[in-house]
Amino acid sequence: MGILEVKKLNLRINGKHILHDVSLDVWEGHVHALVGTNGAGKSTLASAIMGLEGYRGVTGDIFLMEKTSMI
């Protein structure tokens, strides 16, 4: 298990589907990069994982260092 795992994360804001079934694994000791064009959802994904205000209407699972946060 990685230090961060995201499984089937979905986010709707104002009825618009912003993130759809996003999954990722982040492993200790590895270099990771999240790349994409403007508007692809990189910052939105980070905000949803952090649980920032306005990004709390997500569904899916987030595992941080083997601790589960069922959203």
CHARMM-style PDB file with segment names, atoms N, HN, CA, C and O in Angstrom:
ATOM      1  N   MET     1       0.845  -1.184   0.000  1.00  0.00      PROA
ATOM      2  CA  MET     1       0.000   0.000   0.000  1.00  0.00      PROA
ATOM      3  C   MET     1       0.889   1.246   0.000  1.00  0.00      PROA
ATOM      4  O   MET     1       1.890   1.301   0.715  1.00  0.00      PROA
ATOM      5  N   GLY     2       0.522   2.231  -0.795  1.00  0.00      PROA
ATOM      6  HN  GLY     2      -0.291   2.187  -1.375  1.00  0.00      PROA
ATOM      7  CA  GLY     2       1.267   3.474  -0.875  1.00  0.00      PROA
ATOM      8  C   GLY     2       0.994   4.375   0.317  1.00  0.00      PROA
ATOM      9  O   GLY     2       0.146   4.067   1.155  1.00  0.00      PROA
ATOM     10  N   ILE     3       1.711   5.483   0.391  1.00  0.00      PROA
ATOM     11  HN  ILE     3       2.400   5.733  -0.290  1.00  0.00      PROA
ATOM     12  CA  ILE     3       1.468   6.427   1.482  1.00  0.00      PROA
ATOM     13  C   ILE     3       0.185   7.218   1.244  1.00  0.00      PROA
ATOM     14  O   ILE     3      -0.409   7.739   2.187  1.00  0.00      PROA
ATOM     15  N   LEU     4      -0.240   7.309  -0.012  1.00  0.00      PROA
ATOM     16  HN  LEU     4       0.243   6.886  -0.779  1.00  0.00      PROA
ATOM     17  CA  LEU     4      -1.516   7.937  -0.359  1.00  0.00      PROA
ATOM     18  C   LEU     4      -2.150   7.129  -1.482  1.00  0.00      PROA
ATOM     19  O   LEU     4      -1.535   6.891  -2.522  1.00  0.00      PROA
ATOM     20  N   GLU     5      -3.398   6.711  -1.253  1.00  0.00      PROA
ATOM     21  HN  GLU     5      -3.898   6.905  -0.409  1.00  0.00      PROA
ATOM     22  CA  GLU     5      -4.154   6.034  -2.299  1.00  0.00      PROA
ATOM     23  C   GLU     5      -5.514   6.702  -2.425  1.00  0.00      PROA
ATOM     24  O   GLU     5      -6.196   6.952  -1.432  1.00  0.00      PROA
ATOM     25  N   VAL     6      -5.887   6.979  -3.639  1.00  0.00      PROA
ATOM     26  HN  VAL     6      -5.333   6.776  -4.446  1.00  0.00      PROA
ATOM     27  CA  VAL     6      -7.197   7.552  -3.943  1.00  0.00      PROA
ATOM     28  C   VAL     6      -7.909   6.562  -4.846  1.00  0.00      PROA
ATOM     29  O   VAL     6      -7.358   6.138  -5.862  1.00  0.00      PROA
ATOM     30  N   LYS     7      -9.128   6.190  -4.482  1.00  0.00      PROA
ATOM     31  HN  LYS     7      -9.575   6.534  -3.656  1.00  0.00      PROA
ATOM     32  CA  LYS     7      -9.871   5.190  -5.241  1.00  0.00      PROA
ATOM     33  C   LYS     7     -11.233   5.744  -5.661  1.00  0.00      PROA
ATOM     34  O   LYS     7     -12.060   6.098  -4.820  1.00  0.00      PROA
ATOM     35  N   LYS     8     -11.445   5.812  -6.954  1.00  0.00      PROA
ATOM     36  HN  LYS     8     -10.773   5.525  -7.636  1.00  0.00      PROA
ATOM     37  CA  LYS     8     -12.729   6.190  -7.551  1.00  0.00      PROA
ATOM     38  C   LYS     8     -13.293   7.484  -6.966  1.00  0.00      PROA
ATOM     39  O   LYS     8     -14.445   7.534  -6.536  1.00  0.00      PROA
ATOM     40  N   LEU     9     -12.472   8.517  -6.956  1.00  0.00      PROA
ATOM     41  HN  LEU     9     -11.536   8.476  -7.305  1.00  0.00      PROA
ATOM     42  CA  LEU     9     -12.881   9.820  -6.442  1.00  0.00      PROA
ATOM     43  C   LEU     9     -13.741  10.531  -7.476  1.00  0.00      PROA
ATOM     44  O   LEU     9     -13.363  10.630  -8.643  1.00  0.00      PROA
ATOM     45  N   ASN    10     -14.884  11.020  -7.052  1.00  0.00      PROA
ATOM     46  HN  ASN    10     -15.191  10.939  -6.104  1.00  0.00      PROA
ATOM     47  CA  ASN    10     -15.807  11.766  -7.906  1.00  0.00      PROA
ATOM     48  C   ASN    10     -16.140  13.081  -7.214  1.00  0.00      PROA
ATOM     49  O   ASN    10     -16.248  13.135  -5.989  1.00  0.00      PROA
ATOM     50  N   LEU    11     -16.300  14.133  -7.998  1.00  0.00      PROA
ATOM     51  HN  LEU    11     -16.212  14.089  -8.993  1.00  0.00      PROA
ATOM     52  CA  LEU    11     -16.647  15.443  -7.447  1.00  0.00      PROA
ATOM     53  C   LEU    11     -17.603  16.149  -8.386  1.00  0.00      PROA
ATOM     54  O   LEU    11     -17.359  16.250  -9.588  1.00  0.00      PROA
ATOM     55  N   ARG    12     -18.688  16.633  -7.825  1.00  0.00      PROA
ATOM     56  HN  ARG    12     -18.886  16.551  -6.848  1.00  0.00      PROA
ATOM     57  CA  ARG    12     -19.642  17.473  -8.555  1.00  0.00      PROA
ATOM     58  C   ARG    12     -19.696  18.823  -7.862  1.00  0.00      PROA
ATOM     59  O   ARG    12     -19.820  18.900  -6.640  1.00  0.00      PROA
ATOM     60  N   ILE    13     -19.602  19.883  -8.647  1.00  0.00      PROA
ATOM     61  HN  ILE    13     -19.501  19.820  -9.640  1.00  0.00      PROA
ATOM     62  CA  ILE    13     -19.751  21.239  -8.133  1.00  0.00      PROA
ATOM     63  C   ILE    13     -20.828  21.914  -8.951  1.00  0.00      PROA
ATOM     64  O   ILE    13     -20.746  21.978 -10.177  1.00  0.00      PROA
ATOM     65  N   ASN    14     -21.851  22.422  -8.256  1.00  0.00      PROA
ATOM     66  HN  ASN    14     -21.918  22.369  -7.260  1.00  0.00      PROA
ATOM     67  CA  ASN    14     -22.998  23.066  -8.914  1.00  0.00      PROA
ATOM     68  C   ASN    14     -23.596  22.169  -9.997  1.00  0.00      PROA
ATOM     69  O   ASN    14     -23.975  22.642 -11.068  1.00  0.00      PROA
ATOM     70  N   GLY    15     -23.675  20.879  -9.708  1.00  0.00      PROA
ATOM     71  HN  GLY    15     -23.367  20.495  -8.838  1.00  0.00      PROA
ATOM     72  CA  GLY    15     -24.275  19.934 -10.651  1.00  0.00      PROA
ATOM     73  C   GLY    15     -23.370  19.500 -11.787  1.00  0.00      PROA
ATOM     74  O   GLY    15     -23.755  18.643 -12.582  1.00  0.00      PROA
ATOM     75  N   LYS    16     -22.178  20.070 -11.884  1.00  0.00      PROA
ATOM     76  HN  LYS    16     -21.866  20.766 -11.237  1.00  0.00      PROA
ATOM     77  CA  LYS    16     -21.250  19.721 -12.965  1.00  0.00      PROA
ATOM     78  C   LYS    16     -20.247  18.683 -12.465  1.00  0.00      PROA
ATOM     79  O   LYS    16     -19.627  18.862 -11.416  1.00  0.00      PROA
ATOM     80  N   HSD    17     -20.093  17.602 -13.223  1.00  0.00      PROA
ATOM     81  HN  HSD    17     -20.596  17.457 -14.075  1.00  0.00      PROA
ATOM     82  CA  HSD    17     -19.163  16.533 -12.854  1.00  0.00      PROA
ATOM     83  C   HSD    17     -17.740  16.998 -13.167  1.00  0.00      PROA
ATOM     84  O   HSD    17     -17.359  17.089 -14.334  1.00  0.00      PROA
ATOM     85  N   ILE    18     -16.951  17.295 -12.123  1.00  0.00      PROA
ATOM     86  HN  ILE    18     -17.260  17.221 -11.175  1.00  0.00      PROA
ATOM     87  CA  ILE    18     -15.612  17.842 -12.282  1.00  0.00      PROA
ATOM     88  C   ILE    18     -14.555  16.729 -12.320  1.00  0.00      PROA
ATOM     89  O   ILE    18     -13.696  16.714 -13.202  1.00  0.00      PROA
ATOM     90  N   LEU    19     -14.625  15.805 -11.364  1.00  0.00      PROA
ATOM     91  HN  LEU    19     -15.323  15.817 -10.648  1.00  0.00      PROA
ATOM     92  CA  LEU    19     -13.718  14.655 -11.321  1.00  0.00      PROA
ATOM     93  C   LEU    19     -14.547  13.389 -11.448  1.00  0.00      PROA
ATOM     94  O   LEU    19     -15.591  13.263 -10.808  1.00  0.00      PROA
ATOM     95  N   HSD    20     -14.089  12.448 -12.271  1.00  0.00      PROA
ATOM     96  HN  HSD    20     -13.241  12.551 -12.791  1.00  0.00      PROA
ATOM     97  CA  HSD    20     -14.855  11.225 -12.511  1.00  0.00      PROA
ATOM     98  C   HSD    20     -13.969   9.993 -12.346  1.00  0.00      PROA
ATOM     99  O   HSD    20     -13.071   9.751 -13.152  1.00  0.00      PROA
ATOM    100  N   ASP    21     -14.231   9.216 -11.291  1.00  0.00      PROA
ATOM    101  HN  ASP    21     -14.960   9.413 -10.636  1.00  0.00      PROA
ATOM    102  CA  ASP    21     -13.531   7.948 -11.022  1.00  0.00      PROA
ATOM    103  C   ASP    21     -12.014   8.077 -11.068  1.00  0.00      PROA
ATOM    104  O   ASP    21     -11.340   7.288 -11.731  1.00  0.00      PROA
ATOM    105  N   VAL    22     -11.474   9.073 -10.363  1.00  0.00      PROA
ATOM    106  HN  VAL    22     -12.022   9.714  -9.824  1.00  0.00      PROA
ATOM    107  CA  VAL    22     -10.024   9.274 -10.325  1.00  0.00      PROA
ATOM    108  C   VAL    22      -9.415   8.335  -9.284  1.00  0.00      PROA
ATOM    109  O   VAL    22      -9.866   8.289  -8.140  1.00  0.00      PROA
ATOM    110  N   SER    23      -8.401   7.597  -9.683  1.00  0.00      PROA
ATOM    111  HN  SER    23      -8.034   7.634 -10.612  1.00  0.00      PROA
ATOM    112  CA  SER    23      -7.666   6.720  -8.766  1.00  0.00      PROA
ATOM    113  C   SER    23      -6.174   6.968  -8.956  1.00  0.00      PROA
ATOM    114  O   SER    23      -5.705   7.182 -10.074  1.00  0.00      PROA
ATOM    115  N   LEU    24      -5.431   6.934  -7.841  1.00  0.00      PROA
ATOM    116  HN  LEU    24      -5.812   6.760  -6.933  1.00  0.00      PROA
ATOM    117  CA  LEU    24      -3.981   7.079  -7.929  1.00  0.00      PROA
ATOM    118  C   LEU    24      -3.333   6.491  -6.690  1.00  0.00      PROA
ATOM    119  O   LEU    24      -3.962   6.396  -5.636  1.00  0.00      PROA
ATOM    120  N   ASP    25      -2.083   6.100  -6.820  1.00  0.00      PROA
ATOM    121  HN  ASP    25      -1.573   6.177  -7.676  1.00  0.00      PROA
ATOM    122  CA  ASP    25      -1.267   5.598  -5.717  1.00  0.00      PROA
ATOM    123  C   ASP    25       0.018   6.410  -5.668  1.00  0.00      PROA
ATOM    124  O   ASP    25       0.661   6.626  -6.695  1.00  0.00      PROA
ATOM    125  N   VAL    26       0.390   6.858  -4.482  1.00  0.00      PROA
ATOM    126  HN  VAL    26      -0.133   6.682  -3.647  1.00  0.00      PROA
ATOM    127  CA  VAL    26       1.637   7.588  -4.282  1.00  0.00      PROA
ATOM    128  C   VAL    26       2.498   6.745  -3.337  1.00  0.00      PROA
ATOM    129  O   VAL    26       2.086   6.426  -2.221  1.00  0.00      PROA
ATOM    130  N   TRP    27       3.690   6.393  -3.799  1.00  0.00      PROA
ATOM    131  HN  TRP    27       4.025   6.653  -4.705  1.00  0.00      PROA
ATOM    132  CA  TRP    27       4.568   5.494  -3.053  1.00  0.00      PROA
ATOM    133  C   TRP    27       5.742   6.253  -2.452  1.00  0.00      PROA
ATOM    134  O   TRP    27       6.312   7.137  -3.092  1.00  0.00      PROA
ATOM    135  N   GLU    28       6.096   5.909  -1.237  1.00  0.00      PROA
ATOM    136  HN  GLU    28       5.633   5.191  -0.718  1.00  0.00      PROA
ATOM    137  CA  GLU    28       7.251   6.495  -0.565  1.00  0.00      PROA
ATOM    138  C   GLU    28       8.523   6.142  -1.332  1.00  0.00      PROA
ATOM    139  O   GLU    28       8.697   5.008  -1.776  1.00  0.00      PROA
ATOM    140  N   GLY    29       9.408   7.125  -1.481  1.00  0.00      PROA
ATOM    141  HN  GLY    29       9.266   8.047  -1.120  1.00  0.00      PROA
ATOM    142  CA  GLY    29      10.674   6.907  -2.145  1.00  0.00      PROA
ATOM    143  C   GLY    29      10.614   6.994  -3.655  1.00  0.00      PROA
ATOM    144  O   GLY    29      11.615   6.735  -4.324  1.00  0.00      PROA
ATOM    145  N   HSD    30       9.462   7.352  -4.211  1.00  0.00      PROA
ATOM    146  HN  HSD    30       8.650   7.562  -3.667  1.00  0.00      PROA
ATOM    147  CA  HSD    30       9.302   7.491  -5.653  1.00  0.00      PROA
ATOM    148  C   HSD    30       8.966   8.936  -5.986  1.00  0.00      PROA
ATOM    149  O   HSD    30       8.400   9.651  -5.160  1.00  0.00      PROA
ATOM    150  N   VAL    31       9.307   9.359  -7.171  1.00  0.00      PROA
ATOM    151  HN  VAL    31       9.767   8.778  -7.842  1.00  0.00      PROA
ATOM    152  CA  VAL    31       8.953  10.686  -7.649  1.00  0.00      PROA
ATOM    153  C   VAL    31       7.672  10.559  -8.462  1.00  0.00      PROA
ATOM    154  O   VAL    31       7.571   9.707  -9.344  1.00  0.00      PROA
ATOM    155  N   HSD    32       6.691  11.415  -8.160  1.00  0.00      PROA
ATOM    156  HN  HSD    32       6.774  12.107  -7.443  1.00  0.00      PROA
ATOM    157  CA  HSD    32       5.410  11.401  -8.859  1.00  0.00      PROA
ATOM    158  C   HSD    32       5.145  12.773  -9.456  1.00  0.00      PROA
ATOM    159  O   HSD    32       5.577  13.789  -8.910  1.00  0.00      PROA
ATOM    160  N   ALA    33       4.444  12.801 -10.565  1.00  0.00      PROA
ATOM    161  HN  ALA    33       4.094  11.976 -11.008  1.00  0.00      PROA
ATOM    162  CA  ALA    33       4.050  14.072 -11.185  1.00  0.00      PROA
ATOM    163  C   ALA    33       2.627  13.948 -11.679  1.00  0.00      PROA
ATOM    164  O   ALA    33       2.234  12.921 -12.233  1.00  0.00      PROA
ATOM    165  N   LEU    34       1.867  14.990 -11.476  1.00  0.00      PROA
ATOM    166  HN  LEU    34       2.185  15.824 -11.026  1.00  0.00      PROA
ATOM    167  CA  LEU    34       0.503  15.067 -11.988  1.00  0.00      PROA
ATOM    168  C   LEU    34       0.515  16.161 -13.048  1.00  0.00      PROA
ATOM    169  O   LEU    34       0.684  17.339 -12.732  1.00  0.00      PROA
ATOM    170  N   VAL    35       0.337  15.772 -14.294  1.00  0.00      PROA
ATOM    171  HN  VAL    35       0.199  14.816 -14.550  1.00  0.00      PROA
ATOM    172  CA  VAL    35       0.432  16.728 -15.388  1.00  0.00      PROA
ATOM    173  C   VAL    35      -0.861  16.740 -16.183  1.00  0.00      PROA
ATOM    174  O   VAL    35      -1.598  15.755 -16.224  1.00  0.00      PROA
ATOM    175  N   GLY    36      -1.116  17.866 -16.806  1.00  0.00      PROA
ATOM    176  HN  GLY    36      -0.518  18.667 -16.773  1.00  0.00      PROA
ATOM    177  CA  GLY    36      -2.283  18.007 -17.655  1.00  0.00      PROA
ATOM    178  C   GLY    36      -2.432  19.449 -18.091  1.00  0.00      PROA
ATOM    179  O   GLY    36      -1.763  20.346 -17.577  1.00  0.00      PROA
ATOM    180  N   THR    37      -3.308  19.652 -19.032  1.00  0.00      PROA
ATOM    181  HN  THR    37      -3.852  18.924 -19.449  1.00  0.00      PROA
ATOM    182  CA  THR    37      -3.548  21.003 -19.548  1.00  0.00      PROA
ATOM    183  C   THR    37      -4.299  21.839 -18.521  1.00  0.00      PROA
ATOM    184  O   THR    37      -4.813  21.313 -17.534  1.00  0.00      PROA
ATOM    185  N   ASN    38      -4.358  23.147 -18.763  1.00  0.00      PROA
ATOM    186  HN  ASN    38      -3.941  23.574 -19.565  1.00  0.00      PROA
ATOM    187  CA  ASN    38      -5.163  24.026 -17.911  1.00  0.00      PROA
ATOM    188  C   ASN    38      -6.593  23.525 -17.892  1.00  0.00      PROA
ATOM    189  O   ASN    38      -7.166  23.194 -18.931  1.00  0.00      PROA
ATOM    190  N   GLY    39      -7.161  23.473 -16.703  1.00  0.00      PROA
ATOM    191  HN  GLY    39      -6.696  23.742 -15.859  1.00  0.00      PROA
ATOM    192  CA  GLY    39      -8.545  23.044 -16.571  1.00  0.00      PROA
ATOM    193  C   GLY    39      -8.740  21.544 -16.527  1.00  0.00      PROA
ATOM    194  O   GLY    39      -9.876  21.070 -16.544  1.00  0.00      PROA
ATOM    195  N   ALA    40      -7.652  20.783 -16.469  1.00  0.00      PROA
ATOM    196  HN  ALA    40      -6.729  21.168 -16.454  1.00  0.00      PROA
ATOM    197  CA  ALA    40      -7.766  19.322 -16.459  1.00  0.00      PROA
ATOM    198  C   ALA    40      -8.206  18.780 -15.099  1.00  0.00      PROA
ATOM    199  O   ALA    40      -8.699  17.654 -15.021  1.00  0.00      PROA
ATOM    200  N   GLY    41      -8.038  19.560 -14.020  1.00  0.00      PROA
ATOM    201  HN  GLY    41      -7.637  20.474 -14.083  1.00  0.00      PROA
ATOM    202  CA  GLY    41      -8.487  19.134 -12.702  1.00  0.00      PROA
ATOM    203  C   GLY    41      -7.382  18.836 -11.706  1.00  0.00      PROA
ATOM    204  O   GLY    41      -7.654  18.262 -10.651  1.00  0.00      PROA
ATOM    205  N   LYS    42      -6.158  19.202 -12.000  1.00  0.00      PROA
ATOM    206  HN  LYS    42      -5.936  19.668 -12.857  1.00  0.00      PROA
ATOM    207  CA  LYS    42      -5.031  18.924 -11.102  1.00  0.00      PROA
ATOM    208  C   LYS    42      -5.212  19.606  -9.740  1.00  0.00      PROA
ATOM    209  O   LYS    42      -5.127  18.950  -8.702  1.00  0.00      PROA
ATOM    210  N   SER    43      -5.456  20.892  -9.743  1.00  0.00      PROA
ATOM    211  HN  SER    43      -5.525  21.425 -10.586  1.00  0.00      PROA
ATOM    212  CA  SER    43      -5.639  21.634  -8.489  1.00  0.00      PROA
ATOM    213  C   SER    43      -6.928  21.213  -7.797  1.00  0.00      PROA
ATOM    214  O   SER    43      -6.983  21.151  -6.568  1.00  0.00      PROA
ATOM    215  N   THR    44      -7.944  20.930  -8.564  1.00  0.00      PROA
ATOM    216  HN  THR    44      -7.899  20.981  -9.562  1.00  0.00      PROA
ATOM    217  CA  THR    44      -9.214  20.469  -7.997  1.00  0.00      PROA
ATOM    218  C   THR    44      -9.022  19.143  -7.286  1.00  0.00      PROA
ATOM    219  O   THR    44      -9.559  18.944  -6.196  1.00  0.00      PROA
ATOM    220  N   LEU    45      -8.266  18.236  -7.881  1.00  0.00      PROA
ATOM    221  HN  LEU    45      -7.830  18.397  -8.766  1.00  0.00      PROA
ATOM    222  CA  LEU    45      -7.983  16.954  -7.248  1.00  0.00      PROA
ATOM    223  C   LEU    45      -7.246  17.162  -5.922  1.00  0.00      PROA
ATOM    224  O   LEU    45      -7.609  16.559  -4.912  1.00  0.00      PROA
ATOM    225  N   ALA    46      -6.218  18.008  -5.918  1.00  0.00      PROA
ATOM    226  HN  ALA    46      -5.923  18.499  -6.739  1.00  0.00      PROA
ATOM    227  CA  ALA    46      -5.472  18.285  -4.688  1.00  0.00      PROA
ATOM    228  C   ALA    46      -6.386  18.894  -3.626  1.00  0.00      PROA
ATOM    229  O   ALA    46      -6.304  18.515  -2.458  1.00  0.00      PROA
ATOM    230  N   SER    47      -7.241  19.817  -4.005  1.00  0.00      PROA
ATOM    231  HN  SER    47      -7.307  20.125  -4.954  1.00  0.00      PROA
ATOM    232  CA  SER    47      -8.152  20.461  -3.061  1.00  0.00      PROA
ATOM    233  C   SER    47      -9.145  19.460  -2.489  1.00  0.00      PROA
ATOM    234  O   SER    47      -9.459  19.510  -1.299  1.00  0.00      PROA
ATOM    235  N   ALA    48      -9.639  18.559  -3.317  1.00  0.00      PROA
ATOM    236  HN  ALA    48      -9.384  18.519  -4.283  1.00  0.00      PROA
ATOM    237  CA  ALA    48     -10.587  17.537  -2.867  1.00  0.00      PROA
ATOM    238  C   ALA    48      -9.908  16.568  -1.899  1.00  0.00      PROA
ATOM    239  O   ALA    48     -10.503  16.196  -0.888  1.00  0.00      PROA
ATOM    240  N   ILE    49      -8.683  16.157  -2.191  1.00  0.00      PROA
ATOM    241  HN  ILE    49      -8.200  16.459  -3.013  1.00  0.00      PROA
ATOM    242  CA  ILE    49      -7.953  15.246  -1.304  1.00  0.00      PROA
ATOM    243  C   ILE    49      -7.726  15.905   0.050  1.00  0.00      PROA
ATOM    244  O   ILE    49      -7.828  15.249   1.086  1.00  0.00      PROA
ATOM    245  N   MET    50      -7.417  17.211   0.046  1.00  0.00      PROA
ATOM    246  HN  MET    50      -7.334  17.744  -0.796  1.00  0.00      PROA
ATOM    247  CA  MET    50      -7.178  17.934   1.298  1.00  0.00      PROA
ATOM    248  C   MET    50      -8.467  18.264   2.030  1.00  0.00      PROA
ATOM    249  O   MET    50      -8.424  18.646   3.200  1.00  0.00      PROA
ATOM    250  N   GLY    51      -9.614  18.127   1.374  1.00  0.00      PROA
ATOM    251  HN  GLY    51      -9.649  17.816   0.424  1.00  0.00      PROA
ATOM    252  CA  GLY    51     -10.887  18.413   2.015  1.00  0.00      PROA
ATOM    253  C   GLY    51     -11.153  19.886   2.203  1.00  0.00      PROA
ATOM    254  O   GLY    51     -11.826  20.283   3.154  1.00  0.00      PROA
ATOM    255  N   LEU    52     -10.631  20.704   1.303  1.00  0.00      PROA
ATOM    256  HN  LEU    52     -10.085  20.381   0.530  1.00  0.00      PROA
ATOM    257  CA  LEU    52     -10.836  22.143   1.420  1.00  0.00      PROA
ATOM    258  C   LEU    52     -12.308  22.509   1.228  1.00  0.00      PROA
ATOM    259  O   LEU    52     -13.056  21.810   0.544  1.00  0.00      PROA
ATOM    260  N   GLU    53     -12.698  23.610   1.841  1.00  0.00      PROA
ATOM    261  HN  GLU    53     -12.091  24.178   2.397  1.00  0.00      PROA
ATOM    262  CA  GLU    53     -14.062  24.107   1.715  1.00  0.00      PROA
ATOM    263  C   GLU    53     -14.424  24.287   0.242  1.00  0.00      PROA
ATOM    264  O   GLU    53     -13.637  24.820  -0.541  1.00  0.00      PROA
ATOM    265  N   GLY    54     -15.602  23.845  -0.118  1.00  0.00      PROA
ATOM    266  HN  GLY    54     -16.241  23.412   0.518  1.00  0.00      PROA
ATOM    267  CA  GLY    54     -16.050  23.922  -1.496  1.00  0.00      PROA
ATOM    268  C   GLY    54     -15.711  22.676  -2.293  1.00  0.00      PROA
ATOM    269  O   GLY    54     -16.192  22.500  -3.412  1.00  0.00      PROA
ATOM    270  N   TYR    55     -14.881  21.808  -1.720  1.00  0.00      PROA
ATOM    271  HN  TYR    55     -14.489  21.951  -0.811  1.00  0.00      PROA
ATOM    272  CA  TYR    55     -14.471  20.569  -2.396  1.00  0.00      PROA
ATOM    273  C   TYR    55     -14.791  19.348  -1.542  1.00  0.00      PROA
ATOM    274  O   TYR    55     -14.147  18.307  -1.667  1.00  0.00      PROA
ATOM    275  N   ARG    56     -15.788  19.483  -0.675  1.00  0.00      PROA
ATOM    276  HN  ARG    56     -16.311  20.329  -0.573  1.00  0.00      PROA
ATOM    277  CA  ARG    56     -16.105  18.395   0.246  1.00  0.00      PROA
ATOM    278  C   ARG    56     -17.214  17.488  -0.260  1.00  0.00      PROA
ATOM    279  O   ARG    56     -17.531  16.491   0.389  1.00  0.00      PROA
ATOM    280  N   GLY    57     -17.810  17.807  -1.401  1.00  0.00      PROA
ATOM    281  HN  GLY    57     -17.553  18.617  -1.928  1.00  0.00      PROA
ATOM    282  CA  GLY    57     -18.890  16.991  -1.943  1.00  0.00      PROA
ATOM    283  C   GLY    57     -18.364  15.866  -2.815  1.00  0.00      PROA
ATOM    284  O   GLY    57     -18.872  15.635  -3.913  1.00  0.00      PROA
ATOM    285  N   VAL    58     -17.349  15.167  -2.331  1.00  0.00      PROA
ATOM    286  HN  VAL    58     -16.936  15.354  -1.439  1.00  0.00      PROA
ATOM    287  CA  VAL    58     -16.737  14.113  -3.129  1.00  0.00      PROA
ATOM    288  C   VAL    58     -17.195  12.748  -2.644  1.00  0.00      PROA
ATOM    289  O   VAL    58     -17.598  12.587  -1.492  1.00  0.00      PROA
ATOM    290  N   THR    59     -17.128  11.780  -3.525  1.00  0.00      PROA
ATOM    291  HN  THR    59     -16.801  11.911  -4.461  1.00  0.00      PROA
ATOM    292  CA  THR    59     -17.355  10.389  -3.156  1.00  0.00      PROA
ATOM    293  C   THR    59     -16.110   9.604  -3.542  1.00  0.00      PROA
ATOM    294  O   THR    59     -15.364  10.008  -4.434  1.00  0.00      PROA
ATOM    295  N   GLY    60     -15.897   8.511  -2.884  1.00  0.00      PROA
ATOM    296  HN  GLY    60     -16.504   8.183  -2.160  1.00  0.00      PROA
ATOM    297  CA  GLY    60     -14.735   7.666  -3.129  1.00  0.00      PROA
ATOM    298  C   GLY    60     -13.998   7.416  -1.833  1.00  0.00      PROA
ATOM    299  O   GLY    60     -14.493   7.742  -0.754  1.00  0.00      PROA
ATOM    300  N   ASP    61     -12.821   6.841  -1.938  1.00  0.00      PROA
ATOM    301  HN  ASP    61     -12.419   6.576  -2.814  1.00  0.00      PROA
ATOM    302  CA  ASP    61     -12.014   6.509  -0.758  1.00  0.00      PROA
ATOM    303  C   ASP    61     -10.642   7.161  -0.865  1.00  0.00      PROA
ATOM    304  O   ASP    61     -10.044   7.228  -1.939  1.00  0.00      PROA
ATOM    305  N   ILE    62     -10.161   7.641   0.280  1.00  0.00      PROA
ATOM    306  HN  ILE    62     -10.647   7.587   1.152  1.00  0.00      PROA
ATOM    307  CA  ILE    62      -8.815   8.172   0.373  1.00  0.00      PROA
ATOM    308  C   ILE    62      -8.136   7.454   1.531  1.00  0.00      PROA
ATOM    309  O   ILE    62      -8.627   7.462   2.660  1.00  0.00      PROA
ATOM    310  N   PHE    63      -6.994   6.832   1.232  1.00  0.00      PROA
ATOM    311  HN  PHE    63      -6.594   6.825   0.316  1.00  0.00      PROA
ATOM    312  CA  PHE    63      -6.206   6.146   2.248  1.00  0.00      PROA
ATOM    313  C   PHE    63      -4.899   6.915   2.398  1.00  0.00      PROA
ATOM    314  O   PHE    63      -4.138   7.055   1.441  1.00  0.00      PROA
ATOM    315  N   LEU    64      -4.648   7.411   3.601  1.00  0.00      PROA
ATOM    316  HN  LEU    64      -5.266   7.297   4.378  1.00  0.00      PROA
ATOM    317  CA  LEU    64      -3.426   8.145   3.881  1.00  0.00      PROA
ATOM    318  C   LEU    64      -2.629   7.365   4.913  1.00  0.00      PROA
ATOM    319  O   LEU    64      -3.044   7.241   6.065  1.00  0.00      PROA
ATOM    320  N   MET    65      -1.484   6.839   4.496  1.00  0.00      PROA
ATOM    321  HN  MET    65      -1.147   6.939   3.560  1.00  0.00      PROA
ATOM    322  CA  MET    65      -0.631   6.033   5.369  1.00  0.00      PROA
ATOM    323  C   MET    65      -1.445   4.965   6.093  1.00  0.00      PROA
ATOM    324  O   MET    65      -1.355   4.802   7.310  1.00  0.00      PROA
ATOM    325  N   GLU    66      -2.250   4.237   5.298  1.00  0.00      PROA
ATOM    326  HN  GLU    66      -2.323   4.369   4.310  1.00  0.00      PROA
ATOM    327  CA  GLU    66      -3.053   3.107   5.748  1.00  0.00      PROA
ATOM    328  C   GLU    66      -4.225   3.489   6.636  1.00  0.00      PROA
ATOM    329  O   GLU    66      -4.842   2.607   7.234  1.00  0.00      PROA
ATOM    330  N   LYS    67      -4.558   4.775   6.745  1.00  0.00      PROA
ATOM    331  HN  LYS    67      -4.057   5.492   6.259  1.00  0.00      PROA
ATOM    332  CA  LYS    67      -5.748   5.201   7.470  1.00  0.00      PROA
ATOM    333  C   LYS    67      -6.802   5.552   6.445  1.00  0.00      PROA
ATOM    334  O   LYS    67      -6.507   6.227   5.459  1.00  0.00      PROA
ATOM    335  N   THR    68      -8.032   5.103   6.662  1.00  0.00      PROA
ATOM    336  HN  THR    68      -8.271   4.555   7.463  1.00  0.00      PROA
ATOM    337  CA  THR    68      -9.099   5.278   5.695  1.00  0.00      PROA
ATOM    338  C   THR    68      -9.921   6.507   6.020  1.00  0.00      PROA
ATOM    339  O   THR    68     -10.272   6.755   7.174  1.00  0.00      PROA
ATOM    340  N   SER    69     -10.224   7.277   4.980  1.00  0.00      PROA
ATOM    341  HN  SER    69      -9.939   7.076   4.043  1.00  0.00      PROA
ATOM    342  CA  SER    69     -11.195   8.360   5.071  1.00  0.00      PROA
ATOM    343  C   SER    69     -12.253   8.078   4.043  1.00  0.00      PROA
ATOM    344  O   SER    69     -12.055   8.334   2.855  1.00  0.00      PROA
ATOM    345  N   MET    70     -13.373   7.554   4.483  1.00  0.00      PROA
ATOM    346  HN  MET    70     -13.534   7.346   5.448  1.00  0.00      PROA
ATOM    347  CA  MET    70     -14.468   7.263   3.556  1.00  0.00      PROA
ATOM    348  C   MET    70     -15.240   8.559   3.375  1.00  0.00      PROA
ATOM    349  O   MET    70     -15.787   9.113   4.328  1.00  0.00      PROA
ATOM    350  N   ILE    71     -15.275   9.024   2.161  1.00  0.00      PROA
ATOM    351  HN  ILE    71     -14.831   8.574   1.386  1.00  0.00      PROA
ATOM    352  CA  ILE    71     -15.900  10.310   1.882  1.00  0.00      PROA
ATOM    353  C   ILE    71     -17.322  10.084   1.440  1.00  0.00      PROA
ATOM    354  OT1 ILE    71     -18.038  11.043   1.151  1.00  0.00      PROA
TER     355      ILE     71
END
